[in-house]
Amino acid sequence: MRVKDYHHTIDIWLQSLEASDIARLLAQPGPGAWSLGQVYMHILDETEFYFSQIKICLASNDHAMEDCTSEAKAMLRNNAFPDAILEGPPSNAFVRQPGCKQFLVDRLVQLKTLVAETDLLIARSLFHGKAKHPGLHYLCAEEWFQFSEMHFRHHLRQKARIESFLERTFGKYEPQN
């Protein structure tokens, strides 16, 4: 079920790309604000990090007795980030713009395969290690997996705000044939 849910979330992002061209993807709503393309790059780059943490968890039983924070427990229990605009680390100021729309499509499609493969690895793993999250303490492979999909959904609200800006600025998207 979790693969199906994750694929559904990725499909939302893929469908949104159909209504964008590179100009819309690169347009920033204001000084210091992320473009839609930067949001895509952020979620994809962060997901690579989360999945690297899953591999660490599946490679040993290191830190298996460690715990996550109470905030992390609440988020995982609710299967959602808090409904708030969250300040990320200062490195978020350096999120790069995508070179082209197809790059984002390709990465999202590849992620769908990785999600299914990783779910199988988690199910078959003999190890139950944990890896440290920068703010939430230690998460196991299943928690990193869940957190990753939650992160994608969390940014849907940001995506909607940017798309509203784009429609006000550019009008409704009309694909060029």
KOLKOL-67644 format. One record per residue: residue number from 0; residue in three letters; x, y, z of N, C-alpha, C in turn. Coordinates in nm, 3 decimals, always signed. Each point is the difference from the previous one (the first is absolute). Layout:
<pts>
NUM|ala|X|Y|Z|X|Y|Z|X|Y|Z;
...
</pts>
This chain:
<pts>
0|met|+0.083|-0.120|+0.000|-0.083|+0.120|+0.000|+0.087|+0.126|+0.000;
1|arg|+0.110|-0.002|+0.074|+0.081|+0.122|+0.008|+0.066|+0.034|-0.133;
2|val|+0.031|-0.100|-0.083|+0.056|+0.028|-0.132|-0.107|+0.065|-0.086;
3|lys|-0.121|-0.052|+0.006|-0.110|+0.058|-0.077|-0.024|+0.146|+0.040;
4|asp|+0.002|+0.027|+0.129|-0.020|+0.137|+0.049|+0.114|+0.091|-0.045;
5|tyr|+0.122|-0.049|+0.008|+0.116|+0.079|-0.041|-0.008|+0.028|-0.150;
6|his|-0.033|-0.102|-0.078|-0.013|+0.020|-0.145|-0.109|+0.102|-0.032;
7|his|-0.109|-0.003|+0.076|-0.107|+0.098|-0.020|+0.052|+0.142|+0.023;
8|thr|+0.078|+0.017|+0.107|+0.056|+0.133|+0.029|+0.094|+0.044|-0.111;
9|ile|+0.084|-0.090|-0.048|+0.091|+0.033|-0.111|-0.080|+0.036|-0.124;
10|asp|-0.110|-0.071|-0.025|-0.084|+0.028|-0.117|-0.060|+0.141|+0.006;
11|ile|-0.033|+0.047|+0.119|-0.050|+0.137|+0.014|+0.105|+0.098|-0.051;
12|trp|+0.126|-0.022|+0.040|+0.109|+0.087|-0.043|+0.025|-0.012|-0.150;
13|leu|-0.008|-0.122|-0.052|+0.018|-0.019|-0.144|-0.110|+0.071|-0.080;
14|gln|-0.125|-0.013|+0.044|-0.112|+0.064|-0.070|+0.014|+0.151|+0.002;
15|ser|+0.051|+0.053|+0.109|+0.020|+0.144|+0.010|+0.100|+0.049|-0.105;
16|leu|+0.099|-0.082|-0.029|+0.099|+0.038|-0.101|-0.061|+0.016|-0.139;
17|glu|-0.108|-0.074|-0.027|-0.066|+0.010|-0.130|-0.053|+0.141|-0.024;
18|ala|-0.030|+0.071|+0.108|-0.057|+0.136|-0.011|+0.107|+0.107|+0.018;
19|ser|+0.125|-0.036|-0.028|+0.109|+0.096|+0.016|+0.095|-0.005|-0.118;
20|asp|+0.061|+0.113|-0.025|+0.112|+0.003|-0.094|+0.119|+0.050|+0.081;
21|ile|+0.116|+0.008|-0.060|+0.120|+0.036|+0.074|-0.009|+0.142|+0.057;
22|ala|-0.064|+0.091|-0.071|-0.014|+0.137|+0.051|-0.079|+0.001|+0.131;
23|arg|-0.107|-0.077|+0.006|-0.079|-0.009|+0.123|+0.078|-0.069|+0.111;
24|leu|+0.075|-0.103|-0.037|+0.077|-0.073|+0.101|+0.109|+0.086|+0.063;
25|leu|+0.052|+0.096|-0.076|+0.110|+0.083|+0.051|-0.047|+0.130|+0.065;
26|ala|-0.125|+0.038|-0.017|-0.051|+0.127|+0.053|-0.011|-0.005|+0.152;
27|gln|+0.058|+0.100|+0.065|-0.004|+0.008|+0.146|-0.105|+0.102|+0.043;
28|pro|-0.084|-0.037|+0.097|-0.106|+0.091|+0.046|+0.051|+0.128|+0.064;
29|gly|+0.124|+0.000|+0.044|+0.055|+0.119|+0.063|+0.147|-0.019|+0.031;
30|pro|+0.066|+0.104|+0.047|+0.142|-0.011|+0.034|+0.022|-0.105|+0.109;
31|gly|+0.090|-0.092|-0.027|+0.030|-0.105|+0.097|-0.100|-0.114|+0.006;
32|ala|-0.110|+0.013|-0.074|-0.101|-0.107|-0.001|+0.037|-0.103|-0.106;
33|trp|-0.029|-0.124|+0.029|+0.028|-0.107|-0.094|-0.095|+0.003|-0.119;
34|ser|+0.054|-0.034|-0.115|-0.083|-0.026|-0.117|-0.059|-0.140|+0.015;
35|leu|-0.097|-0.033|-0.084|-0.056|-0.134|-0.001|+0.110|-0.102|-0.034;
36|gly|+0.087|+0.036|-0.094|+0.110|-0.088|-0.035|+0.092|-0.029|+0.118;
37|gln|+0.025|+0.102|+0.082|+0.084|-0.021|+0.119|-0.069|-0.091|+0.101;
38|val|-0.132|+0.011|+0.011|-0.072|-0.091|+0.090|+0.018|-0.144|-0.049;
39|tyr|-0.014|-0.020|-0.131|+0.022|-0.134|-0.055|+0.142|-0.048|+0.031;
40|met|+0.099|+0.085|-0.025|+0.139|-0.040|+0.025|+0.021|-0.032|+0.149;
41|his|-0.060|+0.079|+0.086|+0.012|-0.023|+0.144|-0.056|-0.136|+0.039;
42|ile|-0.123|-0.028|-0.040|-0.060|-0.126|+0.044|+0.075|-0.120|-0.060;
43|leu|+0.046|+0.014|-0.123|+0.074|-0.111|-0.061|+0.137|-0.019|+0.066;
44|asp|+0.071|+0.108|+0.025|+0.132|-0.011|+0.064|-0.013|-0.052|+0.144;
45|glu|-0.097|+0.050|+0.073|-0.021|-0.047|+0.137|-0.038|-0.148|+0.000;
46|thr|-0.080|-0.041|-0.095|-0.040|-0.140|-0.007|+0.122|-0.089|-0.023;
47|glu|+0.094|+0.044|-0.083|+0.123|-0.076|-0.017|+0.071|-0.018|+0.134;
48|phe|+0.005|+0.107|+0.079|+0.063|-0.009|+0.132|-0.077|-0.098|+0.089;
49|tyr|-0.133|+0.011|+0.003|-0.080|-0.089|+0.084|+0.022|-0.146|-0.038;
50|phe|+0.006|-0.026|-0.130|+0.018|-0.139|-0.044|+0.142|-0.048|+0.029;
51|ser|+0.097|+0.089|+0.003|+0.136|-0.041|+0.041|+0.000|-0.037|+0.148;
52|gln|-0.082|+0.067|+0.079|-0.012|-0.032|+0.142|-0.068|-0.136|+0.019;
53|ile|-0.096|-0.031|-0.085|-0.065|-0.131|+0.005|+0.104|-0.109|-0.023;
54|lys|+0.089|+0.019|-0.097|+0.104|-0.100|-0.028|+0.091|-0.018|+0.121;
55|ile|+0.031|+0.107|+0.071|+0.082|-0.010|+0.121|-0.073|-0.085|+0.104;
56|cys|-0.129|+0.025|+0.017|-0.079|-0.075|+0.098|-0.005|-0.149|-0.034;
57|leu|-0.003|-0.031|-0.128|-0.014|-0.139|-0.044|+0.134|-0.074|-0.006;
58|ala|+0.109|+0.069|+0.032|+0.132|-0.061|-0.010|+0.052|-0.053|+0.134;
59|ser|-0.065|+0.035|+0.110|+0.047|-0.045|+0.132|-0.110|+0.022|+0.103;
60|asn|+0.031|-0.037|+0.122|-0.091|+0.028|+0.111|+0.049|+0.117|+0.085;
61|asp|+0.091|+0.079|-0.056|+0.053|+0.116|+0.073|-0.112|+0.095|+0.040;
62|his|+0.008|+0.048|+0.121|-0.093|+0.099|+0.057|-0.144|-0.050|+0.010;
63|ala|-0.020|-0.132|-0.005|-0.136|-0.056|+0.003|-0.076|+0.037|+0.127;
64|met|+0.071|+0.027|+0.108|-0.066|+0.033|+0.126|-0.022|+0.150|+0.018;
65|glu|+0.049|+0.079|-0.093|-0.020|+0.146|+0.008|-0.145|+0.034|-0.035;
66|asp|-0.042|+0.119|+0.035|-0.138|+0.040|-0.024|-0.005|+0.133|-0.073;
67|cys|-0.114|+0.027|-0.058|-0.022|+0.130|-0.064|-0.062|+0.095|+0.102;
68|thr|-0.012|+0.126|-0.037|-0.056|+0.101|+0.090|-0.151|-0.019|+0.012;
69|ser|-0.057|+0.063|+0.100|-0.146|-0.007|+0.017|-0.070|+0.067|-0.118;
70|glu|+0.062|+0.104|-0.057|-0.056|+0.065|-0.118|-0.004|-0.096|-0.118;
71|ala|+0.107|-0.077|-0.017|+0.005|-0.098|-0.108|-0.106|-0.108|+0.021;
72|lys|-0.014|-0.045|+0.124|-0.101|-0.102|+0.029|-0.140|+0.050|-0.035;
73|ala|-0.028|+0.125|+0.034|-0.131|+0.057|-0.031|-0.021|+0.011|-0.151;
74|met|+0.102|+0.046|-0.071|-0.011|+0.011|-0.146|-0.025|-0.138|-0.063;
75|leu|+0.076|-0.099|+0.042|-0.015|-0.134|-0.056|-0.136|-0.060|+0.035;
76|arg|-0.045|+0.023|+0.123|-0.131|-0.049|+0.043|-0.111|+0.065|-0.084;
77|asn|+0.014|+0.131|-0.027|-0.099|+0.073|-0.080|+0.021|-0.019|-0.150;
78|asn|+0.113|-0.059|-0.037|+0.038|-0.020|-0.140|-0.003|+0.131|-0.078;
79|ala|+0.046|+0.106|+0.066|+0.000|+0.132|-0.065|+0.090|+0.095|+0.079;
80|phe|+0.055|+0.095|-0.074|+0.072|+0.110|+0.062|-0.103|+0.093|+0.064;
81|pro|+0.041|+0.083|+0.094|-0.093|+0.101|+0.052|-0.047|+0.092|-0.114;
82|asp|-0.121|+0.047|+0.009|-0.054|+0.088|-0.104|+0.052|+0.141|+0.026;
83|ala|+0.126|+0.020|-0.037|+0.066|+0.128|+0.022|+0.110|+0.017|-0.103;
84|ile|+0.036|+0.124|-0.022|+0.115|+0.028|-0.086|+0.123|-0.017|+0.089;
85|leu|+0.085|-0.095|-0.035|+0.115|-0.033|+0.082|+0.125|+0.064|-0.058;
86|glu|+0.083|+0.052|+0.088|+0.129|+0.054|-0.042|+0.099|-0.114|-0.007;
87|gly|+0.061|-0.016|-0.114|+0.102|-0.103|-0.017|+0.136|+0.054|+0.039;
88|pro|+0.101|-0.081|-0.022|+0.136|+0.044|+0.031|+0.046|+0.109|-0.095;
89|pro|+0.103|+0.077|+0.036|+0.050|+0.107|-0.087|+0.039|-0.048|-0.139;
90|ser|+0.038|-0.128|-0.012|+0.039|-0.054|-0.130|-0.115|+0.003|-0.101;
91|asn|-0.123|+0.014|+0.048|-0.115|+0.007|-0.091|+0.008|+0.122|-0.093;
92|ala|+0.077|+0.100|+0.039|+0.017|+0.118|-0.084|+0.075|-0.032|-0.129;
93|phe|+0.064|-0.115|-0.003|+0.083|-0.037|-0.115|-0.062|-0.108|-0.087;
94|val|-0.129|-0.025|+0.015|-0.066|-0.102|-0.082|+0.005|+0.047|-0.146;
95|arg|+0.049|-0.087|-0.085|+0.021|+0.037|-0.141|-0.129|-0.010|-0.080;
96|gln|+0.000|+0.069|-0.111|-0.111|-0.005|-0.096|+0.020|-0.122|-0.091;
97|pro|-0.107|-0.059|-0.048|+0.016|-0.111|-0.096|+0.045|+0.053|-0.136;
98|gly|+0.072|-0.083|-0.073|+0.044|+0.039|-0.134|-0.111|-0.010|-0.103;
99|cys|-0.089|-0.096|+0.021|-0.112|-0.018|-0.091|-0.111|-0.081|+0.068;
100|lys|-0.116|+0.006|-0.055|-0.116|-0.069|+0.054|+0.018|-0.152|-0.006;
101|gln|+0.056|-0.050|-0.110|+0.015|-0.145|-0.017|+0.088|-0.061|+0.107;
102|phe|+0.098|+0.074|+0.048|+0.087|-0.047|+0.108|-0.083|-0.034|+0.123;
103|leu|-0.097|+0.085|+0.033|-0.087|-0.024|+0.115|-0.090|-0.120|-0.023;
104|val|-0.056|-0.010|-0.120|-0.086|-0.114|-0.034|+0.079|-0.130|+0.015;
105|asp|+0.119|-0.003|-0.057|+0.083|-0.121|+0.005|+0.032|-0.040|+0.144;
106|arg|+0.035|+0.097|+0.082|+0.034|-0.031|+0.140|-0.121|-0.051|+0.076;
107|leu|-0.116|+0.057|-0.026|-0.121|-0.048|+0.068|-0.036|-0.141|-0.043;
108|val|+0.012|-0.030|-0.127|-0.029|-0.135|-0.050|+0.100|-0.099|+0.059;
109|gln|+0.127|+0.037|+0.004|+0.102|-0.087|+0.061|-0.029|-0.022|+0.148;
110|leu|-0.050|+0.103|+0.066|-0.032|-0.012|+0.142|-0.110|-0.103|+0.023;
111|lys|-0.096|-0.007|-0.089|-0.107|-0.100|+0.017|+0.058|-0.141|+0.003;
112|thr|+0.098|-0.026|-0.085|+0.066|-0.131|+0.000|+0.078|-0.020|+0.129;
113|leu|+0.073|+0.103|+0.042|+0.078|-0.009|+0.123|-0.089|-0.024|+0.122;
114|val|-0.116|+0.062|+0.003|-0.094|-0.018|+0.111|-0.041|-0.147|+0.010;
115|ala|-0.037|-0.061|-0.111|-0.042|-0.140|+0.001|+0.115|-0.092|+0.041;
116|glu|+0.119|+0.026|-0.055|+0.117|-0.082|+0.034|+0.038|+0.013|+0.147;
117|thr|-0.006|+0.122|+0.051|+0.038|+0.025|+0.139|-0.100|-0.062|+0.096;
118|asp|-0.126|+0.004|-0.034|-0.101|-0.064|+0.083|+0.029|-0.150|+0.015;
119|leu|+0.039|-0.064|-0.109|+0.036|-0.142|+0.006|+0.125|-0.022|+0.086;
120|leu|+0.099|+0.086|-0.014|+0.122|-0.012|+0.081|-0.031|+0.011|+0.149;
121|ile|-0.087|+0.094|+0.034|-0.038|+0.017|+0.140|-0.069|-0.126|+0.051;
122|ala|-0.092|-0.053|-0.078|-0.075|-0.118|+0.041|+0.090|-0.123|+0.018;
123|arg|+0.106|-0.009|-0.078|+0.087|-0.119|+0.002|+0.124|+0.016|+0.089;
124|ser|+0.023|+0.117|+0.052|+0.123|+0.025|+0.074|+0.004|-0.076|+0.132;
125|leu|+0.119|-0.049|+0.031|+0.023|-0.066|+0.128|+0.049|+0.099|+0.105;
126|phe|+0.028|+0.122|-0.043|+0.053|+0.102|+0.089|-0.106|+0.104|+0.035;
127|his|+0.016|+0.059|+0.118|-0.096|+0.098|+0.051|+0.071|+0.120|+0.060;
128|gly|+0.105|+0.044|-0.069|+0.075|+0.115|+0.048|-0.079|+0.129|-0.016;
129|lys|+0.058|+0.106|+0.051|-0.060|+0.132|-0.014|+0.108|+0.098|-0.043;
130|ala|-0.042|+0.107|-0.064|+0.091|+0.106|-0.043|-0.052|+0.132|+0.056;
131|lys|+0.093|+0.089|+0.031|-0.038|+0.124|+0.068|-0.049|+0.105|-0.099;
132|his|-0.118|+0.050|+0.027|-0.057|+0.113|-0.073|+0.054|+0.127|+0.063;
133|pro|+0.029|+0.104|-0.081|+0.058|+0.123|+0.056|-0.082|+0.067|+0.110;
134|gly|-0.131|-0.016|-0.001|-0.081|+0.066|+0.101|-0.092|-0.090|+0.080;
135|leu|-0.018|-0.123|-0.047|-0.099|-0.089|+0.062|+0.061|-0.119|+0.073;
136|his|+0.130|-0.003|+0.008|+0.079|-0.105|+0.065|-0.001|-0.126|-0.088;
137|tyr|-0.016|-0.118|+0.057|+0.020|-0.124|-0.077|-0.130|-0.055|-0.057;
138|leu|+0.006|-0.035|-0.129|-0.113|-0.062|-0.068|+0.045|-0.134|-0.058;
139|cys|-0.091|-0.098|+0.001|+0.027|-0.129|-0.064|-0.038|+0.010|-0.148;
140|ala|+0.028|-0.104|-0.076|-0.025|+0.002|-0.144|-0.146|+0.031|-0.032;
141|glu|-0.092|-0.066|+0.070|-0.143|+0.024|-0.025|-0.038|+0.145|+0.026;
142|glu|+0.058|+0.057|+0.106|-0.030|+0.140|+0.034|+0.058|+0.095|-0.103;
143|trp|+0.121|-0.026|-0.047|+0.058|+0.084|-0.106|-0.088|-0.007|-0.125;
144|phe|-0.047|-0.118|-0.032|-0.086|-0.020|-0.119|-0.128|+0.082|+0.015;
145|gln|-0.065|-0.014|+0.114|-0.123|+0.074|+0.027|+0.027|+0.151|-0.001;
146|phe|+0.107|+0.041|+0.066|+0.036|+0.141|+0.007|+0.020|+0.057|-0.140;
147|ser|+0.062|-0.077|-0.087|+0.026|+0.044|-0.137|-0.130|+0.031|-0.075;
148|glu|-0.097|-0.088|+0.010|-0.128|+0.023|-0.068|-0.073|+0.117|+0.065;
149|met|+0.008|+0.011|+0.133|-0.063|+0.112|+0.071|+0.060|+0.133|-0.046;
150|his|+0.131|+0.000|-0.024|+0.068|+0.121|-0.045|-0.053|+0.043|-0.136;
151|phe|-0.021|-0.094|-0.090|-0.059|+0.031|-0.131|-0.137|+0.065|+0.018;
152|arg|-0.084|-0.058|+0.087|-0.134|+0.055|+0.021|+0.004|+0.136|+0.068;
153|his|+0.094|+0.016|+0.093|+0.013|+0.129|+0.069|+0.020|+0.115|-0.100;
154|his|+0.078|-0.024|-0.102|+0.030|+0.105|-0.098|-0.114|+0.022|-0.100;
155|leu|-0.105|-0.079|+0.004|-0.115|+0.024|-0.088|-0.064|+0.135|+0.031;
156|arg|-0.002|+0.039|+0.126|-0.058|+0.131|+0.035|+0.083|+0.113|-0.060;
157|gln|+0.132|-0.014|+0.007|+0.089|+0.100|-0.059|-0.019|+0.003|-0.151;
158|lys|-0.011|-0.117|-0.060|-0.022|-0.010|-0.145|-0.128|+0.074|-0.038;
159|ala|-0.106|-0.017|+0.076|-0.127|+0.066|-0.029|+0.014|+0.152|+0.009;
160|arg|+0.073|+0.049|+0.098|+0.021|+0.146|+0.012|+0.076|+0.054|-0.120;
161|ile|+0.103|-0.072|-0.043|+0.080|+0.045|-0.115|-0.083|-0.007|-0.127;
162|glu|-0.077|-0.106|-0.016|-0.084|-0.012|-0.120|-0.104|+0.111|-0.007;
163|ser|-0.051|+0.042|+0.115|-0.093|+0.112|+0.003|+0.069|+0.128|-0.048;
164|phe|+0.122|+0.023|+0.047|+0.080|+0.113|-0.047|+0.021|-0.009|-0.152;
165|leu|+0.035|-0.117|-0.049|+0.027|-0.019|-0.144|-0.124|+0.029|-0.084;
166|glu|-0.115|-0.044|+0.047|-0.123|+0.025|-0.076|-0.034|+0.149|-0.001;
167|arg|+0.021|+0.068|+0.113|-0.024|+0.145|+0.005|+0.099|+0.074|-0.091;
168|thr|+0.123|-0.048|-0.007|+0.106|+0.066|-0.075|-0.005|-0.031|-0.149;
169|phe|-0.016|-0.128|-0.032|+0.008|-0.045|-0.140|-0.135|-0.035|-0.062;
170|gly|-0.103|-0.014|+0.083|-0.128|-0.049|-0.050|+0.001|-0.152|-0.004;
171|lys|-0.108|-0.055|-0.050|-0.012|-0.146|-0.009|+0.102|-0.052|-0.100;
172|tyr|+0.061|-0.114|+0.032|+0.103|-0.058|-0.087|-0.063|-0.057|-0.128;
173|glu|+0.055|+0.043|-0.111|-0.040|-0.052|-0.132|+0.123|-0.060|-0.065;
174|pro|+0.007|-0.133|-0.009|+0.119|-0.063|-0.060|+0.020|+0.045|-0.144;
175|gln|+0.128|+0.019|-0.035|+0.036|+0.036|-0.138|+0.013|-0.128|-0.081;
176|asn|-0.063|-0.004|-0.117|+0.010|-0.120|-0.084|+0.100|+0.019|-0.110;
</pts>
